[in-house]
Structures are given as C-alpha cells and as structure tokens.
Amino acid sequence: MALISSILRHAKSHSSSKISTYIQRRLFSNDVRKENIVIVGAGIAGLASALSLQRFGIRSLVLEQAESLRTEGSSITLSKNGWKALDAIGVGDELRSQFLDLQGVVIKSDDGKELNSFGFKDEDKSQELRVVERRVLLETLASKLPPNAISFSSKLSNIETSENGTNTLLQLQDGTRLSAEVVIACDGVWSPTAKWMGFRQPKYAGHIAFRGLGYFPEGQPYEPKVNYTYGRGLRAAFVPASKTKVYWFVLCNSSSPGPRITDPSILRQQAKELVRDWPVADMLNLINLTPDDTLTRNPLYDRWLWPVISPPPFSGRTVLAGDAWHPMTPNMGQGACCALEDSIVLTEKLAEAMKSKHISVEDAFKAYGSERWRRVFPLTVMANRIGALLQSENTLICAVRNNLLVPKLKPRALTKHTNYEFEQAKRDGR
C-alpha cells in the first residue's frame, strides 16, 4: 500500500514518461545497479568531468537532482585558464564564437571619478577574458555527452562505503541504489558528499551579490570592457557579454545571509535601491532591462582548506571537485575556472589509473589532491581578502584603496593567477 500511495503521489505532478521511470525504480528498488563511474551533480564541474572522461573513452553516469539542467542565473567570468580547460575538452571555440573578448577594465569611485584603466593584454598578449552565459555553457557541455549520460530527478539521499571497501553505495531519494567503483562528487557548495567526508560547512563571507543579464534586442552600446564602481561597503560592475547582452552585479555588505528571495520584482527593486544615488545611470538602466529569469541574489560563502586540519578531497574511491571541495568568493573570478581545472587534472589522473594500471585509483586521487590544493587554497584566501578590502566601510581604508592602491594597479595584478599550466601539459612539453 505504501508503494502504491507513493506512486500515486508522484503521478500528480509528473509526466507519464517520468511516472514510468519512477515506477520501474520503485519496483526494483531492492536491486543494486552497478556503475563504473558516477558523477554527482550536472553543474560545470560535473559535466566537464564527464566530457573530459569521454575523451579517454571512459563512460560515466551523471546524477542530477533537478528535472533538467539548472540553467537559472546570469553569467560566469572565464579567464585564460578556464578557456584552456574548455579547449582541452573540445568546446572552447564553439563558446568563443558567442561571447565577446574583453579588452580591458575601467575603475571608478562612487562619485564618478575614474581611478584607473588599462588593457588586459597590455603586458601579456595571451590573456583572454569573456563573460559566458551559464545556460549556454551548461547546455554546450551537456550536448557533447550521449543522450543517456545524465540521469535527471536523481537526488542523492545517502552515501556509504561498501562492506569490502572497494565500492561506494549511493542511495537515491526515489529508492534507486547504485554501486559505483568511482564517485566524483560535484554536488556544489552545500555538498552532502563533502559533509559525509568530514568537511565543515562553508562560511558566510559577509557579502551578498545581486546579479543579472541586461538584454538589448537591437544591440548593446558598450565597448568590450569591464566597468567597475567602488563605494563604501558597496561595489558594482557591468560587463558586455555578447552583442545583445550585458552582465552586471552589485555586491553589498550584510551581517547575515538573510532569507532566500526569488521574486524578481523584489530582487530588481533591492538592486536598484543599492545604486540609486550613484552617478552611474547605466546600472539602473541595465537592471531595468534584465529579464526576470536572470535575476539572482546570492550570499557569498567559502571554505579555507587549511593544511593538516582539512580532510583530503577523497575517501576511498570517492573524490570531490569544484565547489563541493573548495567554494570560493567571486572576487577573482576563479570559481568556475578552478572547477574546470579540477575536471581536467582529476580525469587525466583517473584515466591513467584505470587504463595503465600502473597506479591505483586511490593514488590518482591523492596526486590530484596534492596538485590542486596548492592551487585552490591560496586563491580562496586571496579572493576572500580582496573582497574584504573592496567591501570595506572604513573611510580611511576606502581612501587608501581609491587614492593609492587602485591607481597603481597594473594588468599583471589582475591576470597573473590565470597563467596556470596543467602539470600533465608541463610533463608533455605542451
């Protein structure tokens, strides 16, 4: 009776095809399905990892708790290192053709005074910066995978190690049970897998980001540059993404994350109130021209991976990647880039272990953790500290920032961290 009741409840809110899948899963819920590699989460890290494994001829199953790709939100900043990772998995040029190559930056104070401006390629011609729509990025990655590679409506409810310690047992909310030889957990900032491994919860950074994507059907009027404005405890920027769209954000201080707000009319009003008194009419116009489905409000979190104190990013044959392991604030624009880097480094080491048998999967994960920790820990800390400086409400600190630090800022300070070389590429002489 309980099974029948569960099926009837499910039938009220789902299509016939999903009902059929659900019934099959429940009827055979006592069976344990065996999989070689399971990736938890169809976000940037998860899809990139699946696509990267595919280039080595290795199949994986991606579990996504939502009913479809989670394409809500606006855009993601991708620097040179992110594009290098996208090139490695074969989607770089397809995405480049849709988004503008940003040439430089203009930084102003909240009274409209220009503090600094320069080109990103002034000191390094190889630099590349583009703002990519999150929806387009995810759909592009997913389109390169086989039709059955992503299992939607597959929410993880429990994870444990098998009795023999070689496999990981995954229990889904609908009763499905999987036994995986390898699990790559890309399940986001609030990763249940990270919690299972003993990681502490991410810490609130004290800032909230309002974001959106202004739409100009007849063509947007701006040069391909990042336009920053710094105030006291508040900053904003707008960045042309494509010929018709302009990404913008407003960051404000808040003592607590506050309630979750999804009503676009409230989000629009709150974002406009923050910058209403600034002499930057572009921001108000952009917010007004933003479609409801790209408006978001996100409290910012991170987790510092202290040496010795923090657990390794793996347990047995389960490993973390992207935000699940190292959530970071967006102040250096490296969250998505580092997730893409993770996917390349992890899958190359895993493929070597699975194909050559010269090293074990556990040794591959250990090498991945060691190589990536040296990269992501300093970036996470640096992003947090830069955010604290830029969001300062202290009059003296703001004066030093605007009159001394920002005017002396050089392109290299904003781009040197993007000059990342994959260890495999170094060994191969690429």
C-alpha positions as CSV (number, residue, x, y, z in Angstrom):
1,M,0.0,0.0,0.0
2,A,2.8,2.4,0.8
3,L,4.4,1.8,-2.6
4,I,1.1,2.4,-4.4
5,S,0.5,5.6,-2.4
6,S,3.9,6.8,-3.2
7,I,3.4,6.2,-7.0
8,L,0.0,7.9,-6.9
9,R,1.5,11.0,-5.2
10,H,4.3,11.1,-7.7
11,A,1.8,10.8,-10.6
12,K,0.0,14.0,-9.7
13,S,2.9,16.3,-10.5
14,H,4.9,14.5,-13.2
15,S,4.6,13.5,-16.9
16,S,3.8,9.9,-18.0
17,S,7.4,9.2,-19.0
18,K,8.7,10.3,-15.6
19,I,6.0,8.3,-13.9
20,S,7.0,5.2,-15.8
21,T,10.7,5.7,-14.8
22,Y,9.7,6.2,-11.2
23,I,7.6,3.0,-11.1
24,Q,10.4,1.0,-12.5
25,R,12.8,2.4,-9.9
26,R,10.4,1.7,-7.0
27,L,9.5,-1.8,-8.2
28,F,13.2,-2.8,-8.5
29,S,14.5,-0.6,-5.6
30,N,15.9,-3.7,-3.9
31,D,18.3,-4.2,-6.8
32,V,21.7,-2.6,-6.7
33,R,22.7,-1.2,-10.1
34,K,26.5,-1.4,-10.8
35,E,28.2,1.5,-12.4
36,N,31.9,2.1,-13.1
37,I,32.0,5.9,-12.6
38,V,29.2,8.0,-11.2
39,I,29.4,11.8,-11.2
40,V,27.1,13.5,-8.7
41,G,25.9,16.9,-10.0
42,A,25.4,18.2,-13.5
43,G,26.9,21.6,-12.9
44,I,30.1,23.0,-14.5
45,A,32.5,20.6,-12.7
46,G,30.3,17.6,-13.2
47,L,29.6,18.0,-16.9
48,A,33.2,19.0,-17.7
49,S,34.4,15.9,-15.8
50,A,32.1,13.6,-17.8
51,L,33.1,15.2,-21.1
52,S,36.8,15.0,-20.1
53,L,36.5,11.3,-19.3
54,Q,34.8,10.8,-22.6
55,R,37.9,11.9,-24.5
56,F,39.7,9.0,-22.9
57,G,37.0,6.6,-23.9
58,I,35.6,6.3,-20.4
59,R,31.9,6.3,-19.8
60,S,30.3,7.9,-16.7
61,L,26.8,8.4,-15.4
62,V,25.9,11.9,-14.2
63,L,23.3,12.2,-11.5
64,E,21.3,15.4,-11.3
65,Q,18.7,16.1,-8.6
66,A,16.7,18.6,-10.7
67,E,14.4,17.6,-13.5
68,S,16.6,19.3,-16.1
69,L,19.8,21.3,-16.3
70,R,19.9,24.0,-13.7
71,T,20.4,26.9,-16.1
72,E,19.0,29.7,-13.9
73,G,21.2,32.7,-13.2
74,S,23.1,35.0,-15.4
75,S,26.8,34.7,-16.4
76,I,30.2,33.4,-15.4
77,T,33.5,35.0,-15.9
78,L,36.1,32.8,-17.6
79,S,39.7,33.8,-17.8
80,K,42.6,32.4,-19.8
81,N,42.9,29.3,-17.6
82,G,39.2,28.5,-17.9
83,W,39.4,28.7,-21.7
84,K,42.5,26.4,-21.7
85,A,40.4,23.8,-19.9
86,L,37.5,24.2,-22.3
87,D,39.9,23.8,-25.2
88,A,41.1,20.6,-23.7
89,I,37.6,19.1,-23.7
90,G,36.9,20.4,-27.2
91,V,34.2,23.2,-26.6
92,G,36.4,26.3,-26.4
93,D,35.9,27.6,-29.9
94,E,32.2,26.9,-30.0
95,L,31.7,29.1,-26.9
96,R,34.2,31.8,-28.0
97,S,32.2,32.5,-31.1
98,Q,29.2,33.5,-29.0
99,F,30.8,35.8,-26.4
100,L,33.0,39.0,-26.6
101,D,36.7,39.0,-25.9
102,L,37.0,41.7,-23.2
103,Q,39.9,44.2,-23.9
104,G,40.3,46.0,-20.6
105,V,38.9,47.5,-17.4
106,V,37.8,50.9,-16.2
107,I,37.6,51.5,-12.4
108,K,35.7,54.4,-11.0
109,S,34.7,55.7,-7.5
110,D,31.1,56.1,-6.5
111,D,31.3,59.8,-7.2
112,G,32.1,59.1,-10.9
113,K,35.8,59.8,-10.7
114,E,38.0,57.5,-12.9
115,L,40.6,55.8,-10.7
116,N,42.4,53.6,-13.3
117,S,42.0,52.0,-16.7
118,F,44.2,49.6,-18.7
119,G,44.0,46.8,-21.3
120,F,44.2,43.2,-20.1
121,K,46.7,42.4,-22.9
122,D,49.0,45.4,-22.3
123,E,51.6,43.2,-20.5
124,D,50.5,39.7,-21.8
125,K,49.0,39.2,-25.3
126,S,47.9,35.7,-24.4
127,Q,45.3,36.9,-21.8
128,E,41.7,36.1,-22.5
129,L,38.6,37.1,-20.6
130,R,35.0,36.6,-21.6
131,V,31.7,36.6,-19.8
132,V,29.7,33.4,-20.7
133,E,26.0,32.8,-20.0
134,R,25.7,30.0,-17.5
135,R,22.8,28.5,-19.5
136,V,24.8,28.4,-22.7
137,L,27.9,26.9,-21.0
138,L,25.9,24.0,-19.4
139,E,23.9,23.3,-22.5
140,T,27.0,23.2,-24.6
141,L,28.8,20.8,-22.3
142,A,25.7,18.5,-22.0
143,S,25.2,18.5,-25.7
144,K,28.5,16.7,-26.2
145,L,27.5,13.8,-24.0
146,P,25.5,10.7,-25.0
147,P,21.7,11.1,-24.6
148,N,21.6,8.8,-21.6
149,A,24.7,10.2,-19.8
150,I,22.7,12.4,-17.4
151,S,20.1,10.9,-15.1
152,F,17.7,13.7,-14.0
153,S,15.5,13.7,-10.9
154,S,18.2,11.7,-9.2
155,K,18.7,13.2,-5.8
156,L,21.3,11.6,-3.5
157,S,19.9,10.7,-0.1
158,N,22.7,8.5,1.3
159,I,26.2,7.6,0.6
160,E,28.4,4.9,2.3
161,T,31.3,2.6,1.6
162,S,30.6,-1.0,0.7
163,E,31.4,-3.8,3.1
164,N,34.5,-4.8,1.2
165,G,35.6,-1.1,1.0
166,T,36.2,-1.1,-2.8
167,N,32.9,0.4,-4.0
168,T,30.7,3.3,-2.9
169,L,27.0,2.7,-2.3
170,L,24.6,5.5,-3.4
171,Q,21.0,5.6,-2.3
172,L,18.8,8.0,-4.3
173,Q,15.7,9.6,-2.9
174,D,13.4,7.6,-5.1
175,G,14.8,4.3,-3.8
176,T,17.3,3.6,-6.5
177,R,20.5,2.1,-5.3
178,L,23.8,2.3,-7.1
179,S,27.2,0.6,-6.5
180,A,30.0,2.7,-8.1
181,E,33.6,1.8,-8.5
182,V,34.4,5.5,-8.6
183,V,32.3,8.5,-7.4
184,I,33.2,12.1,-8.5
185,A,31.2,14.4,-6.3
186,C,30.4,17.8,-7.9
187,D,27.4,18.5,-5.8
188,G,28.0,22.1,-5.1
189,V,28.7,24.4,-2.2
190,W,26.5,22.5,0.2
191,S,27.8,19.2,-0.9
192,P,26.3,16.2,1.1
193,T,29.3,14.2,0.0
194,A,31.8,16.7,1.5
195,K,29.8,16.6,4.7
196,W,30.0,12.8,4.7
197,M,33.8,13.1,4.3
198,G,34.0,15.4,7.4
199,F,34.4,18.8,5.8
200,R,32.9,21.7,7.8
201,Q,30.2,23.7,6.3
202,P,31.2,26.7,4.1
203,K,31.4,30.0,6.0
204,Y,29.4,33.1,5.1
205,A,31.8,35.9,3.8
206,G,29.6,38.8,4.9
207,H,28.6,39.9,1.4
208,I,25.6,39.4,-0.9
209,A,25.7,39.5,-4.7
210,F,22.8,40.7,-6.9
211,R,23.3,39.6,-10.5
212,G,21.6,39.9,-13.8
213,L,21.9,40.0,-17.6
214,G,20.6,43.1,-19.3
215,Y,19.1,42.4,-22.7
216,F,19.3,44.8,-25.7
217,P,17.4,43.2,-28.6
218,E,18.8,45.9,-31.1
219,G,22.3,45.6,-29.8
220,Q,24.1,46.7,-26.6
221,P,26.0,50.0,-26.8
222,Y,29.1,49.3,-24.7
223,E,32.8,48.7,-25.5
224,P,34.1,45.3,-24.6
225,K,35.5,46.3,-21.2
226,V,34.8,45.6,-17.5
227,N,33.3,48.7,-15.8
228,Y,33.8,48.7,-12.0
229,T,32.5,51.2,-9.5
230,Y,33.8,51.1,-5.9
231,G,31.9,52.7,-3.0
232,R,31.9,52.2,0.8
233,G,30.6,48.7,1.6
234,L,29.3,48.5,-1.9
235,R,30.5,47.9,-5.4
236,A,29.1,47.2,-8.8
237,A,30.2,46.4,-12.3
238,F,28.7,45.8,-15.8
239,V,30.4,43.8,-18.5
240,P,29.3,43.3,-22.1
241,A,28.8,39.6,-22.6
242,S,27.7,39.4,-26.2
243,K,26.3,41.7,-28.9
244,T,22.9,41.9,-27.2
245,K,23.6,41.1,-23.5
246,V,25.4,42.8,-20.7
247,Y,26.2,41.1,-17.4
248,W,26.0,43.2,-14.2
249,F,26.4,42.7,-10.5
250,V,26.0,44.6,-7.3
251,L,27.8,43.5,-4.1
252,C,26.7,44.8,-0.7
253,N,27.6,44.0,2.9
254,S,25.1,42.2,5.2
255,S,25.6,40.9,8.7
256,S,23.7,37.7,7.8
257,P,22.7,35.9,4.6
258,G,19.0,36.8,5.2
259,P,16.0,35.0,3.8
260,R,16.1,33.3,0.4
261,I,14.5,35.7,-2.1
262,T,13.4,34.6,-5.6
263,D,10.7,37.1,-6.5
264,P,12.2,39.0,-9.5
265,S,10.3,42.2,-8.7
266,I,11.8,42.3,-5.2
267,L,15.3,41.4,-6.4
268,R,15.1,44.2,-9.0
269,Q,13.9,46.7,-6.5
270,Q,16.6,45.9,-4.0
271,A,19.4,46.0,-6.5
272,K,18.2,49.4,-7.8
273,E,18.0,50.8,-4.3
274,L,21.6,50.0,-3.6
275,V,22.9,52.1,-6.5
276,R,20.1,54.6,-6.9
277,D,22.2,57.6,-5.6
278,W,25.3,56.7,-7.7
279,P,26.1,58.9,-10.8
280,V,26.1,55.6,-12.8
281,A,22.9,55.7,-14.8
282,D,24.0,52.7,-16.8
283,M,23.5,50.4,-13.7
284,L,19.8,51.4,-13.2
285,N,19.1,51.0,-16.9
286,L,20.7,47.6,-17.0
287,I,18.8,46.4,-14.0
288,N,15.5,47.6,-15.7
289,L,16.4,45.8,-18.9
290,T,17.1,42.5,-17.1
291,P,14.7,39.5,-17.8
292,D,13.3,38.1,-14.6
293,D,14.8,34.6,-15.1
294,T,18.4,36.0,-14.9
295,L,17.9,38.0,-11.7
296,T,19.6,36.4,-8.7
297,R,20.5,37.2,-5.1
298,N,23.3,35.0,-3.6
299,P,25.0,35.3,-0.2
300,L,28.7,34.5,-0.7
301,Y,30.4,31.6,1.0
302,D,33.9,30.0,1.0
303,R,35.8,27.3,2.8
304,W,39.5,27.5,3.5
305,L,41.4,24.2,3.1
306,W,43.8,24.6,6.0
307,P,46.8,22.2,5.8
308,V,46.7,19.3,8.2
309,I,43.3,20.5,9.6
310,S,41.2,20.0,6.5
311,P,40.4,16.4,5.3
312,P,41.8,15.3,1.9
313,P,39.3,15.7,-1.0
314,F,38.8,11.9,-1.3
315,S,37.7,9.0,0.8
316,G,38.4,5.6,-0.7
317,R,37.2,5.8,-4.3
318,T,35.0,8.9,-3.8
319,V,36.5,12.3,-4.6
320,L,35.4,16.0,-4.6
321,A,35.7,18.6,-7.3
322,G,34.7,22.2,-7.9
323,D,32.6,24.0,-5.3
324,A,32.0,20.7,-3.4
325,W,35.6,20.8,-2.3
326,H,36.7,24.5,-2.5
327,P,33.8,27.0,-2.6
328,M,35.4,30.5,-3.0
329,T,34.1,34.0,-3.3
330,P,33.9,35.5,-6.8
331,N,36.3,38.4,-6.2
332,M,39.0,37.0,-8.5
333,G,36.6,35.4,-11.0
334,Q,38.1,32.0,-10.4
335,G,35.3,29.8,-9.1
336,A,34.2,28.3,-12.4
337,C,37.8,28.4,-13.8
338,C,39.1,26.3,-10.9
339,A,36.2,23.9,-11.3
340,L,37.2,23.4,-14.9
341,E,40.8,23.0,-14.0
342,D,39.8,20.3,-11.4
343,S,37.9,18.4,-14.1
344,I,40.9,18.2,-16.4
345,V,43.5,17.3,-13.7
346,L,41.3,14.8,-12.0
347,T,40.2,12.9,-15.1
348,E,43.7,12.8,-16.5
349,K,45.0,11.1,-13.4
350,L,41.9,8.9,-13.1
351,A,42.2,7.8,-16.7
352,E,45.8,6.9,-16.2
353,A,44.9,4.7,-13.2
354,M,42.1,3.0,-15.0
355,K,43.9,2.3,-18.3
356,S,47.5,1.8,-17.4
357,K,47.1,0.1,-14.0
358,H,50.5,1.5,-13.0
359,I,48.9,3.5,-10.3
360,S,45.8,2.8,-8.2
361,V,42.7,5.0,-8.2
362,E,43.4,6.0,-4.7
363,D,46.9,7.1,-5.6
364,A,45.5,9.1,-8.5
365,F,43.1,10.9,-6.1
366,K,46.0,11.6,-3.8
367,A,48.1,13.1,-6.6
368,Y,45.1,15.2,-7.7
369,G,44.5,16.4,-4.1
370,S,48.1,17.4,-3.7
371,E,48.4,19.2,-7.0
372,R,45.1,21.0,-6.8
373,W,45.4,22.0,-3.1
374,R,48.5,24.1,-3.9
375,R,46.4,25.9,-6.5
376,V,43.0,26.4,-4.8
377,F,43.9,27.2,-1.2
378,P,45.9,30.4,-1.9
379,L,43.2,31.6,-4.4
380,T,40.4,31.0,-2.0
381,V,42.2,33.0,0.7
382,M,43.2,35.8,-1.7
383,A,39.7,36.1,-3.1
384,N,38.3,36.4,0.4
385,R,40.8,39.1,1.5
386,I,40.3,41.1,-1.7
387,G,36.6,41.0,-1.1
388,A,37.1,42.3,2.4
389,L,39.2,45.3,1.1
390,L,36.8,46.1,-1.7
391,Q,33.8,45.9,0.6
392,S,35.3,47.9,3.4
393,E,33.1,50.6,5.0
394,N,36.0,52.2,6.8
395,T,36.6,55.8,5.4
396,L,40.4,55.6,5.8
397,I,40.7,52.2,4.1
398,C,38.4,53.3,1.2
399,A,40.6,56.5,0.8
400,V,43.8,54.4,0.6
401,R,42.2,52.0,-1.8
402,N,40.9,54.7,-4.1
403,N,43.8,57.1,-4.0
404,L,46.8,54.8,-3.6
405,L,46.1,51.1,-4.3
406,V,43.7,51.2,-7.3
407,P,45.6,54.0,-9.2
408,K,48.8,51.9,-9.1
409,L,47.1,48.7,-10.1
410,K,48.7,47.0,-13.2
411,P,47.3,44.4,-15.6
412,R,49.6,41.7,-14.2
413,A,48.0,42.0,-10.7
414,L,44.6,41.0,-12.2
415,T,45.8,38.4,-14.6
416,K,48.9,36.6,-13.2
417,H,46.8,33.9,-11.5
418,T,45.3,32.9,-14.8
419,N,48.7,31.8,-16.1
420,Y,48.1,28.3,-14.9
421,E,49.8,25.3,-16.6
422,F,48.4,21.8,-16.1
423,E,51.1,19.5,-14.6
424,Q,50.4,17.0,-17.4
425,A,51.0,19.6,-20.0
426,K,54.3,20.5,-18.4
427,R,55.4,16.9,-18.4
428,D,54.4,16.5,-22.1
429,G,56.2,19.7,-23.0
430,R,52.9,21.3,-24.3
